[in-house]
Amino acid sequence: MKSTSIIFVIAGLVLTSCTSNPKDNQTMENPLLAEFTAPFQAPPFEQIKPEHYMPAFQEGMKQQKELIAAIVNNSDEPTFENTIEALENSNELLDKIGNIFYNVTEAATNDELQKLSVELAPIISGHGDDISLNIKLFEKVKSIYFKKDSLQLSTEQLTLLDKIYKGFVRGGANLDESSKERFREINKELSVLYLKFSDNVLQENNRFQLVIDDSVDLVGLSEGSIAAASALAKEKNMEGKWIFTIQKPSLIPFLENAENRILREKMFHAYIMKGNNNDSLDNKVYVSKIVNLRLEKSKMLGFDSFAGFILDKNMAKTPDKVYALLNELMPKALAVAKKEVADMQQMIDAEGRTFKLEPWDYDFYAAKVKEQKYALNENQIRPYMKLENVRNGMFWVANKLYGITFTRLENMPLYFPDVEVYQVKEETGEHLGVLYLDYYPRESKRAGAWCTSFVSQKYKDGKRVPPIMSIVCNFSAPVGDSPALLSADETETLFHEFGHALDGLFSNKHYASLNTPRDFVELPSQIMENWAFAPEVLNQYALHYQTNEPMPAELIEKIQKAEKFNQGFATTEYIAASILDMDWHTIIEEKQWDVNAFENESTLKMKLINEIVPRYRSTYFLHIFSSDGYASGYYSYLWAEVLDADAFEAFKEQGLFDRTTASAFRTNILELGATGDAMVLYKKFRGSEPKIEPLLERRGLN
């Protein structure tokens, strides 16, 4: 169950910009409306209170409306500068406020912020619709778009023009008045449904507790897992007991190691039944409403399905191409997964057990088979994965590839006390950006791992605005005197999110609203995973937390030999979730959906074996139902892995730290990924379109 990232934007807003410069009392008293004076213009988190957000959002919307009116009322002939760039620059204050609010509510929320999110959602949605459905504004944009071939515009300017014009079309600008009103209603309703869905998942993650009061039930668990469970019990005023949760740092070690099969089943079911318990936190009705509203909206815009609407702007372009990739790989993955299941069942039988392998047994027996085949288990690796060392290792890789350096910043404003902040500099010493790191789970943070930004890179007045990036995770926390020791999956996840951060830090676009296509954005993150367990890199950072001795060569060799282990399962559970996503969003009729029946039909159609459950079930599938983010786009991790496996071949051919190859990857992918056609940029780096063979080889599916 691998963590993934999500990069957040303000839902419903098409554009970004406008400098705040009011001189009234509100500005002086509201830190969000004053100039940020912290180093590198970092947000003044400690000064911002929940009551500051609504007035700030209102001021941001007011300023943008005034700037939009100025564009509409300008009697001069519409030009790229007085219309497109002016529109792009109309949202600066709103973007600044939104980047803070939405990121904090994901990472350090509270009841006030949750309530405010619901209150703001329809207001922000309505404001975005006011722009998208402004016919006079659209006419000006359209006049420029249809004469673009005669204008002297750069590739990036053409990309922005195309994005803005299509944003209006996709935002309903061509609809008649009655349809526009319905379009507004749909957007407002969706904005609230997304928040309710997400809030239910957050509460589900926090409410389940497996309380153990008999140490016999701890057999098989590591000292670290037991200590963390004991510490949590003490925190919950149950000293002398142990509490396990469905947060990943607690759940995964339990499923992999706990000998008590009944308790493994209880933990597993608590996880996969989130939002599906027919109570106040049930999400089934929200799933049904969301998919119906999305379909209605898509049909209004001329698409047969929501997937068709979404994929039109991705590399894949059509649902058929996505299904083609998934359906090509699923039989190969299933064939390998069935062999893995057979190995596990054979071990169960050899133990004299009489049960058939079930999903809650999978992780447990996969770990046993791995130890049997490779003499390798998680507890051998974890002591060498001290979080600080892993962090330093990924910094070392970035320095070797790109020459950049990371310096810890003290006394920076923080939204939560244990967050770390780093200044990132070019090899020349020039400031590149700032990176926040937020590692550990808490009840105020949603599950998973993601990378986002508090300040997006752009150019203003001819100067580059350095980005402020943030990586947010839910990793195993330190307990007592023991440091945080990461699992292999957590280590890989940190490198993954760091790849996203590098993409944001190296960004060299002029316009903040330009974003990399969803199925291209995972290339920078996934390619970084390749360095996490490379022997040359392990030799740098994999030091035993007690002795500081480097990881033994024989252990590194075992890790390399086990690289393809369990890839049938990993690929199958991922593809199953991707197909479920696509199935929900290729429906062509609205009805009251029986969510569980729909899922069952989807899994039967894909011939999923009983021992494997999709990585995410519908009622807690945050990627696709908490926003439009990865809806019809969860496939993108696999699509991007085709790119990353092929791209990494270039490093393998020229050298893992070849600076020429790294420079070409930085220039064509990391710096310019949002500014032009993704495939054109990829071919500039690689010389040809990606081949699928490296992916098949990596996952052992060939």
C-alpha positions as CSV (number, residue, x, y, z in Angstrom):
1,M,0.0,0.0,0.0
2,K,2.3,2.7,-1.3
3,S,1.9,6.3,-0.3
4,T,1.5,8.8,-3.1
5,S,1.6,12.3,-3.6
6,I,-0.9,14.9,-4.4
7,I,0.0,18.6,-5.5
8,F,-2.8,20.9,-4.4
9,V,-4.4,23.8,-6.3
10,I,-7.3,26.0,-5.4
11,A,-10.3,24.2,-6.8
12,G,-12.5,26.2,-9.2
13,L,-10.0,29.0,-9.8
14,V,-8.6,29.1,-13.4
15,L,-5.9,31.7,-13.0
16,T,-3.5,33.3,-10.6
17,S,-2.3,36.8,-9.6
18,C,-2.6,40.5,-8.2
19,T,-0.5,42.3,-5.7
20,S,-2.1,43.3,-2.4
21,N,-1.4,46.8,-1.4
22,P,-4.4,48.2,0.6
23,K,-3.5,50.5,3.4
24,D,-6.5,50.1,5.7
25,N,-6.7,48.8,9.2
26,Q,-7.6,45.3,8.0
27,T,-4.3,45.0,6.1
28,M,-2.3,46.1,9.1
29,E,-4.1,43.7,11.4
30,N,-4.5,40.7,9.1
31,P,-1.1,39.0,8.5
32,L,-2.4,37.4,5.3
33,L,-2.9,40.9,3.8
34,A,0.4,42.4,5.0
35,E,3.7,42.0,3.3
36,F,5.5,38.9,4.5
37,T,8.7,39.9,6.3
38,A,10.0,36.4,7.3
39,P,13.2,35.2,5.5
40,F,12.5,34.4,1.8
41,Q,8.9,35.8,2.3
42,A,7.8,32.6,4.1
43,P,4.2,32.7,5.4
44,P,3.9,34.0,9.0
45,F,2.2,30.8,10.2
46,E,2.4,31.6,13.9
47,Q,0.6,34.9,13.4
48,I,-2.2,33.5,11.2
49,K,-5.5,32.7,13.1
50,P,-8.6,31.0,11.6
51,E,-10.5,34.3,11.7
52,H,-8.0,35.9,9.4
53,Y,-8.8,33.6,6.4
54,M,-12.3,34.7,5.5
55,P,-11.5,38.5,5.3
56,A,-8.4,37.7,3.4
57,F,-10.2,35.5,0.8
58,Q,-12.9,38.2,0.5
59,E,-10.2,40.9,-0.2
60,G,-8.5,38.6,-2.7
61,M,-11.7,38.0,-4.6
62,K,-12.5,41.7,-4.5
63,Q,-9.2,42.7,-6.0
64,Q,-9.4,40.0,-8.7
65,K,-12.9,41.2,-9.6
66,E,-11.6,44.7,-10.0
67,L,-8.8,43.7,-12.2
68,I,-11.1,41.5,-14.3
69,A,-13.4,44.5,-14.7
70,A,-10.4,46.6,-15.9
71,I,-9.6,44.0,-18.5
72,V,-13.2,43.8,-19.7
73,N,-13.6,47.6,-19.8
74,N,-10.3,48.3,-21.5
75,S,-11.2,49.9,-24.9
76,D,-7.9,49.1,-26.5
77,E,-7.7,46.1,-28.9
78,P,-7.2,42.9,-26.9
79,T,-3.6,41.7,-26.9
80,F,-1.7,39.0,-25.2
81,E,-0.3,41.5,-22.7
82,N,-3.5,43.5,-21.8
83,T,-5.7,40.4,-21.7
84,I,-4.0,37.1,-21.2
85,E,-1.1,38.2,-19.0
86,A,-3.4,40.6,-17.2
87,L,-5.8,37.7,-16.5
88,E,-2.9,35.6,-15.4
89,N,-1.8,38.3,-13.0
90,S,-5.2,39.0,-11.5
91,N,-5.1,36.4,-8.8
92,E,-1.8,36.9,-7.0
93,L,-3.3,37.7,-3.6
94,L,-5.9,35.0,-3.8
95,D,-3.3,32.4,-4.8
96,K,-1.1,33.5,-2.0
97,I,-3.8,33.1,0.6
98,G,-5.2,29.8,-0.9
99,N,-1.7,28.2,-0.9
100,I,-1.5,28.7,2.8
101,F,-5.1,27.8,3.8
102,Y,-5.5,24.7,1.7
103,N,-2.1,23.3,2.6
104,V,-2.5,24.0,6.4
105,T,-6.0,22.4,6.4
106,E,-4.4,19.2,4.9
107,A,-1.5,19.1,7.3
108,A,-2.5,20.7,10.5
109,T,-6.3,21.2,10.6
110,N,-8.7,21.8,13.4
111,D,-12.5,22.1,13.9
112,E,-12.5,25.8,13.0
113,L,-10.5,25.3,9.8
114,Q,-12.7,22.3,8.8
115,K,-15.9,24.4,9.3
116,L,-14.4,27.3,7.4
117,S,-13.4,25.0,4.5
118,V,-17.1,23.9,4.1
119,E,-18.2,27.6,4.3
120,L,-15.6,28.7,1.8
121,A,-16.0,26.0,-0.8
122,P,-19.1,27.3,-2.5
123,I,-17.9,30.9,-2.3
124,I,-14.6,30.1,-4.0
125,S,-16.3,27.9,-6.5
126,G,-18.8,30.7,-7.3
127,H,-16.0,33.2,-7.7
128,G,-14.2,30.9,-10.2
129,D,-17.4,30.4,-12.1
130,D,-17.9,34.2,-12.3
131,I,-14.6,34.4,-14.2
132,S,-15.1,31.3,-16.4
133,L,-18.6,32.3,-17.3
134,N,-17.9,36.0,-18.0
135,I,-18.9,36.2,-21.6
136,K,-17.2,39.6,-22.3
137,L,-14.0,38.4,-20.9
138,F,-14.2,35.2,-22.9
139,E,-14.8,37.1,-26.1
140,K,-11.6,39.0,-25.6
141,V,-9.7,35.8,-24.9
142,K,-11.3,34.1,-27.9
143,S,-10.3,37.0,-30.2
144,I,-6.6,36.5,-29.3
145,Y,-6.8,32.7,-29.4
146,F,-8.1,32.6,-33.0
147,K,-5.4,34.9,-34.3
148,K,-2.6,33.2,-32.4
149,D,-0.8,32.0,-35.5
150,S,-0.3,35.6,-36.6
151,L,1.2,36.7,-33.2
152,Q,4.8,36.5,-32.3
153,L,4.4,34.3,-29.2
154,S,6.9,32.0,-27.5
155,T,6.1,28.3,-26.9
156,E,5.3,29.1,-23.3
157,Q,3.0,32.0,-24.2
158,L,1.2,29.8,-26.6
159,T,0.8,27.2,-23.9
160,L,-0.6,29.7,-21.5
161,L,-3.0,31.1,-24.2
162,D,-4.2,27.5,-25.0
163,K,-4.7,26.7,-21.3
164,I,-6.7,29.9,-20.6
165,Y,-8.9,29.6,-23.7
166,K,-9.6,25.9,-23.1
167,G,-10.1,26.7,-19.4
168,F,-13.0,29.0,-20.4
169,V,-14.5,26.4,-22.7
170,R,-14.1,23.6,-20.1
171,G,-15.5,26.1,-17.5
172,G,-18.7,26.5,-19.4
173,A,-18.2,29.7,-21.3
174,N,-20.0,28.4,-24.4
175,L,-23.1,27.2,-22.5
176,D,-26.4,29.0,-22.8
177,E,-27.6,31.0,-19.7
178,S,-29.8,28.3,-18.2
179,S,-27.0,25.7,-18.6
180,K,-24.6,28.1,-17.0
181,E,-26.7,28.4,-13.9
182,R,-26.9,24.6,-13.6
183,F,-23.1,24.4,-14.2
184,R,-22.6,26.8,-11.3
185,E,-24.9,24.7,-9.1
186,I,-22.9,21.5,-10.0
187,N,-19.5,23.1,-9.2
188,K,-20.8,24.4,-5.8
189,E,-22.3,21.1,-4.9
190,L,-19.1,19.2,-5.8
191,S,-16.9,21.6,-3.9
192,V,-18.8,20.7,-0.7
193,L,-19.1,17.0,-1.4
194,Y,-15.3,16.8,-1.8
195,L,-14.8,18.3,1.6
196,K,-17.4,16.0,3.3
197,F,-15.8,12.9,1.7
198,S,-12.3,13.9,2.8
199,D,-13.4,14.9,6.3
200,N,-15.1,11.5,6.8
201,V,-11.9,9.7,5.7
202,L,-9.9,11.8,8.2
203,Q,-12.3,11.0,11.0
204,E,-12.3,7.3,10.1
205,N,-8.5,7.2,10.2
206,N,-8.5,8.7,13.6
207,R,-11.4,6.8,15.3
208,F,-10.3,3.2,14.9
209,Q,-8.1,1.8,17.7
210,L,-7.1,-1.8,18.3
211,V,-6.5,-1.9,22.1
212,I,-4.4,-4.9,23.2
213,D,-4.0,-5.7,26.9
214,D,-2.4,-9.1,26.6
215,S,1.2,-9.3,25.5
216,V,0.6,-12.7,23.9
217,D,-1.2,-10.8,21.1
218,L,2.0,-8.9,20.4
219,V,4.0,-12.0,19.3
220,G,5.8,-11.3,16.0
221,L,5.8,-7.5,16.3
222,S,9.1,-5.6,16.4
223,E,10.3,-3.8,19.5
224,G,9.7,-0.5,17.6
225,S,6.1,-1.3,16.8
226,I,5.4,-2.4,20.3
227,A,7.1,0.7,21.8
228,A,5.1,3.0,19.5
229,A,1.8,1.2,20.5
230,S,2.7,1.5,24.1
231,A,3.5,5.2,23.8
232,L,0.2,5.9,22.1
233,A,-1.7,4.0,24.8
234,K,0.0,6.1,27.4
235,E,-0.9,9.2,25.5
236,K,-4.6,8.0,25.5
237,N,-4.5,7.4,29.2
238,M,-4.3,3.6,28.8
239,E,-0.9,3.0,30.2
240,G,0.1,-0.7,30.4
241,K,-1.8,-1.4,27.2
242,W,-1.0,-1.1,23.5
243,I,-2.9,0.8,20.8
244,F,-2.6,0.1,17.1
245,T,-4.3,2.3,14.4
246,I,-4.9,2.1,10.7
247,Q,-2.4,4.9,10.1
248,K,0.2,3.3,7.8
249,P,3.2,3.3,10.3
250,S,1.1,1.3,12.7
251,L,-1.0,-0.8,10.2
252,I,1.7,-2.0,7.8
253,P,4.1,-3.5,10.4
254,F,1.1,-5.1,12.2
255,L,-0.1,-6.8,9.0
256,E,3.4,-7.9,8.1
257,N,4.4,-9.3,11.5
258,A,1.6,-10.0,14.0
259,E,1.2,-13.7,14.5
260,N,-2.4,-13.2,15.7
261,R,-4.4,-13.9,12.5
262,I,-7.7,-12.8,14.0
263,L,-6.3,-9.4,15.0
264,R,-4.7,-9.0,11.5
265,E,-8.1,-9.6,10.0
266,K,-9.6,-7.0,12.3
267,M,-7.0,-4.4,11.4
268,F,-7.3,-5.1,7.7
269,H,-11.1,-4.9,7.7
270,A,-11.0,-1.6,9.6
271,Y,-8.8,-0.2,6.9
272,I,-10.7,-1.4,3.9
273,M,-14.1,-0.5,5.3
274,K,-13.4,3.1,5.9
275,G,-16.4,5.2,4.8
276,N,-18.4,2.0,4.3
277,N,-20.0,1.2,7.6
278,N,-23.5,2.6,7.1
279,D,-23.0,5.2,9.9
280,S,-22.5,9.0,10.1
281,L,-19.1,8.7,8.4
282,D,-20.3,6.6,5.4
283,N,-19.2,7.9,2.0
284,K,-21.2,5.7,-0.3
285,V,-23.9,8.4,-0.9
286,Y,-21.2,11.0,-1.6
287,V,-19.5,8.7,-4.2
288,S,-22.8,8.2,-6.0
289,K,-23.5,11.9,-6.0
290,I,-20.0,12.9,-7.2
291,V,-19.9,10.5,-10.1
292,N,-23.3,11.6,-11.3
293,L,-22.6,15.3,-11.0
294,R,-19.3,14.9,-12.8
295,L,-21.0,13.0,-15.6
296,E,-23.7,15.6,-15.9
297,K,-21.1,18.4,-16.1
298,S,-19.1,16.5,-18.7
299,K,-22.1,15.9,-20.9
300,M,-22.9,19.6,-20.8
301,L,-19.4,20.3,-22.2
302,G,-19.8,17.8,-25.0
303,F,-18.0,14.7,-23.5
304,D,-19.5,11.2,-23.2
305,S,-17.9,10.7,-19.8
306,F,-16.0,12.4,-17.1
307,A,-12.9,10.4,-18.1
308,G,-13.2,11.8,-21.6
309,F,-13.4,15.3,-20.2
310,I,-10.3,14.9,-17.9
311,L,-8.1,12.9,-20.2
312,D,-8.5,15.4,-23.1
313,K,-5.8,17.6,-21.5
314,N,-3.5,14.7,-20.4
315,M,-0.8,12.9,-22.4
316,A,-3.1,9.8,-22.7
317,K,-5.9,11.9,-24.4
318,T,-8.6,9.2,-24.3
319,P,-10.0,6.5,-22.0
320,D,-9.2,3.9,-24.6
321,K,-5.5,4.6,-24.4
322,V,-5.6,4.3,-20.6
323,Y,-7.5,1.1,-20.7
324,A,-5.1,-0.2,-23.3
325,L,-2.1,0.2,-21.0
326,L,-3.9,-1.2,-17.9
327,N,-5.4,-4.1,-19.8
328,E,-2.0,-5.0,-21.4
329,L,-0.3,-5.1,-18.0
330,M,-3.0,-6.6,-15.8
331,P,-2.8,-10.2,-17.2
332,K,1.0,-10.1,-16.8
333,A,0.8,-8.8,-13.2
334,L,-2.0,-11.3,-12.3
335,A,0.1,-14.2,-13.6
336,V,3.0,-13.2,-11.4
337,A,0.7,-12.5,-8.4
338,K,-0.8,-16.0,-8.7
339,K,2.7,-17.5,-8.5
340,E,3.3,-15.4,-5.4
341,V,0.0,-16.6,-3.9
342,A,1.0,-20.2,-4.6
343,D,4.3,-19.7,-2.8
344,M,2.5,-18.3,0.2
345,Q,-0.2,-21.1,0.3
346,Q,2.6,-23.7,0.1
347,M,4.2,-22.1,3.2
348,I,0.8,-22.1,5.0
349,D,0.3,-25.8,4.2
350,A,3.9,-26.6,5.2
351,E,3.2,-25.0,8.6
352,G,0.4,-27.5,9.1
353,R,-2.3,-24.8,8.8
354,T,-5.6,-25.6,7.1
355,F,-6.8,-22.1,6.0
356,K,-6.7,-20.6,2.6
357,L,-4.7,-17.4,2.1
358,E,-6.8,-14.3,2.6
359,P,-6.1,-10.6,2.0
360,W,-5.2,-10.0,5.6
361,D,-2.6,-12.8,5.4
362,Y,-0.9,-11.5,2.3
363,D,1.6,-9.1,3.8
364,F,2.3,-11.5,6.7
365,Y,3.2,-14.5,4.4
366,A,4.8,-12.3,1.8
367,A,7.3,-11.2,4.5
368,K,7.9,-14.9,5.4
369,V,8.4,-16.0,1.8
370,K,10.8,-13.1,1.3
371,E,12.9,-14.1,4.3
372,Q,12.9,-17.7,3.1
373,K,13.9,-16.9,-0.5
374,Y,16.3,-14.0,0.2
375,A,17.1,-14.2,3.9
376,L,15.8,-10.7,4.0
377,N,13.2,-9.0,6.2
378,E,12.2,-5.4,7.1
379,N,13.8,-5.6,10.5
380,Q,17.2,-6.1,8.9
381,I,16.8,-2.9,6.8
382,R,15.0,-0.5,9.2
383,P,18.0,0.0,11.7
384,Y,19.9,1.5,8.8
385,M,17.1,3.8,7.7
386,K,17.4,6.5,10.4
387,L,15.2,9.3,9.0
388,E,17.9,12.0,9.3
389,N,20.3,9.8,7.4
390,V,17.8,9.0,4.7
391,R,17.1,12.8,4.3
392,N,20.8,13.5,4.1
393,G,21.1,10.7,1.5
394,M,18.5,12.2,-0.8
395,F,20.2,15.6,-0.4
396,W,23.5,14.0,-1.3
397,V,22.0,12.5,-4.5
398,A,20.6,15.9,-5.5
399,N,24.0,17.5,-4.9
400,K,25.8,14.8,-7.0
401,L,23.3,15.2,-9.9
402,Y,22.7,18.9,-9.9
403,G,25.2,20.5,-7.6
404,I,22.6,22.0,-5.3
405,T,23.0,22.3,-1.5
406,F,20.5,22.2,1.5
407,T,21.1,24.3,4.6
408,R,18.9,24.0,7.7
409,L,17.1,27.2,8.6
410,E,16.3,27.9,12.3
411,N,13.8,30.4,13.6
412,M,11.6,30.1,10.6
413,P,7.8,30.4,10.9
414,L,6.3,26.9,11.2
415,Y,2.7,25.7,10.9
416,F,3.6,22.8,13.2
417,P,6.5,22.6,15.7
418,D,8.4,19.6,14.3
419,V,8.5,20.8,10.7
420,E,12.0,21.3,9.3
421,V,13.0,24.1,6.8
422,Y,15.9,24.2,4.4
423,Q,17.3,26.8,2.0
424,V,18.2,25.3,-1.3
425,K,21.1,26.9,-3.3
426,E,22.5,26.4,-6.7
427,E,26.1,25.2,-7.1
428,T,27.0,28.9,-7.6
429,G,25.5,29.8,-4.2
430,E,22.5,31.5,-5.8
431,H,19.2,31.1,-3.9
432,L,17.0,28.5,-5.6
433,G,14.1,28.0,-3.2
434,V,13.0,26.8,0.3
435,L,11.9,23.3,1.3
436,Y,9.7,22.4,4.3
437,L,9.7,18.8,5.5
438,D,6.9,17.5,7.7
439,Y,7.4,13.8,8.6
440,Y,5.1,12.3,11.2
441,P,1.4,11.4,11.6
442,R,-1.0,13.3,13.7
443,E,-4.8,13.5,14.0
444,S,-4.8,16.9,12.3
445,K,-3.1,15.6,9.2
446,R,-4.7,13.5,6.4
447,A,-3.2,10.2,5.6
448,G,-0.6,9.6,2.8
449,A,2.3,11.6,1.5
450,W,2.4,14.5,-0.8
451,C,4.4,17.4,-2.1
452,T,2.9,20.9,-2.5
453,S,4.0,24.5,-2.5
454,F,3.3,27.6,-0.4
455,V,4.8,29.8,-3.2
456,S,4.8,28.6,-6.8
457,Q,7.7,29.6,-9.0
458,K,7.0,32.3,-11.6
459,Y,8.6,35.5,-13.0
460,K,7.5,38.9,-11.7
461,D,8.9,42.2,-13.1
462,G,11.4,40.2,-15.0
463,K,12.8,38.4,-11.9
464,R,12.4,34.8,-10.9
465,V,10.2,34.3,-7.8
466,P,11.8,31.4,-5.9
467,P,9.4,28.7,-4.9
468,I,8.6,27.5,-1.3
469,M,8.0,23.8,-1.5
470,S,6.7,21.4,1.2
471,I,6.9,17.6,1.6
472,V,4.3,16.2,3.9
473,C,4.4,12.5,5.1
474,N,3.1,10.1,7.7
475,F,6.2,8.1,8.6
476,S,7.2,6.1,11.7
477,A,7.8,8.6,14.4
478,P,10.6,8.4,17.0
479,V,9.7,6.7,20.3
480,G,11.4,7.5,23.6
481,D,15.2,7.6,23.0
482,S,14.9,5.8,19.7
483,P,15.1,7.8,16.5
484,A,12.6,7.5,13.6
485,L,13.6,4.4,11.7
486,L,11.9,4.2,8.2
487,S,10.7,1.2,6.5
488,A,12.0,0.5,3.0
489,D,8.6,1.7,1.6
490,E,8.8,4.9,3.6
491,T,12.4,5.5,2.4
492,E,11.3,5.1,-1.2
493,T,8.3,7.4,-0.6
494,L,10.5,10.2,0.8
495,F,12.7,10.0,-2.3
496,H,9.5,10.0,-4.4
497,E,8.2,13.2,-2.8
498,F,11.6,14.7,-3.0
499,G,11.5,14.2,-6.8
500,H,8.3,16.3,-6.8
501,A,10.0,18.9,-4.7
502,L,13.0,19.1,-7.1
503,D,10.5,19.5,-10.0
504,G,9.0,22.6,-8.2
505,L,12.4,24.0,-7.1
506,F,13.9,23.8,-10.6
507,S,10.8,25.1,-12.3
508,N,11.6,27.9,-14.7
509,K,8.3,29.0,-16.0
510,H,7.1,32.6,-16.4
511,Y,3.5,31.9,-15.5
512,A,2.5,30.3,-12.2
513,S,-0.8,28.8,-13.4
514,L,1.0,26.5,-15.9
515,N,0.9,23.0,-14.6
516,T,2.5,19.8,-15.8
517,P,-0.1,17.2,-17.2
518,R,-1.3,14.8,-14.5
519,D,0.3,11.7,-16.3
520,F,3.6,13.5,-16.8
521,V,4.0,15.1,-13.3
522,E,4.9,11.7,-11.7
523,L,8.0,11.3,-13.9
524,P,10.2,13.6,-11.8
525,S,9.1,11.9,-8.6
526,Q,9.2,8.3,-9.7
527,I,12.6,8.6,-11.3
528,M,14.1,9.7,-8.0
529,E,13.0,6.3,-6.4
530,N,15.7,4.7,-8.5
531,W,18.5,6.2,-6.4
532,A,17.0,5.3,-3.0
533,F,18.4,1.8,-2.9
534,A,21.2,2.0,-5.4
535,P,24.4,0.5,-3.7
536,E,26.4,3.7,-4.3
537,V,23.7,5.7,-2.5
538,L,23.2,3.2,0.3
539,N,26.9,3.4,1.0
540,Q,26.4,7.1,1.7
541,Y,23.4,7.2,4.0
542,A,22.5,3.6,5.2
543,L,24.3,3.8,8.6
544,H,23.2,1.7,11.6
545,Y,21.4,4.1,14.1
546,Q,23.3,2.6,17.1
547,T,26.8,1.9,15.8
548,N,27.0,4.2,12.8
549,E,28.4,1.3,10.8
550,P,27.5,1.3,7.1
551,M,25.1,-1.3,5.8
552,P,27.0,-4.5,5.1
553,A,27.7,-5.4,1.4
554,E,25.9,-8.7,1.8
555,L,22.7,-7.0,3.0
556,I,22.9,-4.5,0.1
557,E,23.3,-7.5,-2.2
558,K,20.2,-9.2,-0.7
559,I,18.2,-6.0,-1.3
560,Q,19.2,-5.9,-4.9
561,K,18.3,-9.6,-5.4
562,A,14.9,-9.0,-3.9
563,E,14.0,-5.9,-6.0
564,K,11.4,-7.7,-8.1
565,F,9.9,-9.6,-5.1
566,N,6.1,-9.2,-4.7
567,Q,5.8,-7.1,-7.8
568,G,2.9,-9.1,-9.0
569,F,0.9,-8.1,-6.0
570,A,2.1,-4.4,-6.1
571,T,1.3,-4.1,-9.7
572,T,-2.0,-5.9,-9.5
573,E,-3.4,-3.9,-6.5
574,Y,-2.4,-0.6,-8.2
575,I,-3.9,-1.5,-11.6
576,A,-7.1,-2.7,-9.8
577,A,-7.5,0.8,-8.2
578,S,-6.7,2.5,-11.5
579,I,-9.3,0.4,-13.3
580,L,-11.9,1.1,-10.6
581,D,-11.2,4.8,-11.0
582,M,-11.6,4.5,-14.8
583,D,-14.8,2.4,-14.4
584,W,-16.4,5.0,-12.2
585,H,-15.6,7.8,-14.7
586,T,-16.5,6.1,-17.9
587,I,-20.1,5.6,-16.9
588,I,-22.5,7.2,-19.4
589,E,-25.7,7.3,-17.4
590,E,-26.7,8.7,-14.1
591,K,-28.4,6.6,-11.5
592,Q,-28.4,5.9,-7.8
593,W,-25.3,3.8,-7.6
594,D,-24.9,0.8,-5.3
595,V,-21.2,1.5,-4.6
596,N,-20.3,-2.0,-3.3
597,A,-22.1,-3.7,-6.2
598,F,-20.3,-1.5,-8.7
599,E,-17.0,-2.4,-7.1
600,N,-17.7,-6.1,-7.2
601,E,-18.7,-5.9,-10.8
602,S,-15.4,-4.0,-11.6
603,T,-13.2,-6.5,-9.8
604,L,-15.0,-9.4,-11.5
605,K,-14.5,-7.8,-14.9
606,M,-10.8,-7.4,-14.3
607,K,-10.6,-11.0,-13.0
608,L,-9.0,-9.9,-9.8
609,I,-8.1,-12.8,-7.5
610,N,-9.7,-12.9,-4.1
611,E,-6.4,-12.6,-2.2
612,I,-5.9,-9.0,-3.5
613,V,-8.0,-6.0,-2.9
614,P,-7.6,-2.8,-4.9
615,R,-5.1,-0.5,-3.3
616,Y,-7.9,2.0,-2.6
617,R,-11.6,1.2,-2.4
618,S,-14.2,3.8,-3.4
619,T,-15.2,5.0,0.0
620,Y,-11.7,6.1,1.0
621,F,-10.2,6.8,-2.5
622,L,-9.1,10.3,-1.6
623,H,-7.1,10.7,-4.9
624,I,-10.3,10.6,-6.9
625,F,-13.1,11.7,-4.7
626,S,-11.7,14.5,-2.5
627,S,-11.1,16.7,-5.5
628,D,-10.8,16.5,-9.2
629,G,-7.0,15.9,-8.6
630,Y,-6.4,12.4,-9.7
631,A,-10.0,11.5,-10.8
632,S,-9.7,9.6,-14.1
633,G,-6.0,10.0,-13.4
634,Y,-4.9,7.4,-10.9
635,Y,-3.4,5.4,-13.8
636,S,-0.9,8.2,-14.2
637,Y,1.6,6.6,-11.8
638,L,1.9,3.7,-14.1
639,W,1.9,5.8,-17.3
640,A,4.7,7.9,-15.8
641,E,6.6,4.8,-14.7
642,V,6.8,3.8,-18.4
643,L,8.5,7.2,-18.8
644,D,10.6,7.0,-15.7
645,A,11.9,3.4,-16.4
646,D,12.8,4.5,-19.9
647,A,14.4,7.8,-18.7
648,F,16.4,6.0,-16.0
649,E,18.0,3.9,-18.8
650,A,19.8,7.1,-19.9
651,F,21.4,7.3,-16.4
652,K,22.3,3.6,-16.4
653,E,23.9,4.0,-19.9
654,Q,25.9,7.1,-19.0
655,G,26.5,6.7,-15.3
656,L,24.2,7.0,-12.3
657,F,25.5,10.5,-11.5
658,D,26.4,11.7,-15.0
659,R,26.1,15.5,-14.8
660,T,25.5,15.9,-18.6
661,T,22.5,13.5,-18.4
662,A,21.3,15.2,-15.2
663,S,21.6,18.6,-16.8
664,A,19.5,17.5,-19.8
665,F,16.9,16.0,-17.5
666,R,16.8,19.2,-15.5
667,T,16.5,21.5,-18.5
668,N,13.9,19.6,-20.5
669,I,11.8,17.9,-17.8
670,L,12.2,19.7,-14.5
671,E,12.5,23.3,-15.7
672,L,10.2,23.3,-18.7
673,G,7.8,20.4,-18.0
674,A,4.8,22.8,-17.7
675,T,5.7,25.1,-20.5
676,G,5.1,23.0,-23.6
677,D,4.0,19.6,-25.0
678,A,5.1,16.8,-22.6
679,M,6.0,14.3,-25.3
680,V,8.0,16.9,-27.2
681,L,10.0,17.7,-24.1
682,Y,10.5,14.1,-23.2
683,K,11.9,13.3,-26.7
684,K,14.2,16.3,-26.4
685,F,15.7,14.6,-23.3
686,R,15.6,10.9,-24.5
687,G,15.8,11.2,-28.2
688,S,12.7,9.1,-28.8
689,E,9.3,8.2,-27.3
690,P,9.5,5.9,-24.2
691,K,9.6,2.1,-24.6
692,I,7.6,-0.2,-22.3
693,E,10.3,-2.9,-22.0
694,P,12.3,-1.2,-19.2
695,L,9.1,-1.1,-17.1
696,L,8.4,-4.8,-17.7
697,E,11.9,-5.7,-16.9
698,R,11.9,-3.6,-13.7
699,R,8.7,-5.2,-12.4
700,G,9.6,-8.7,-13.5
701,L,6.6,-8.9,-15.8
702,N,8.4,-9.8,-19.1
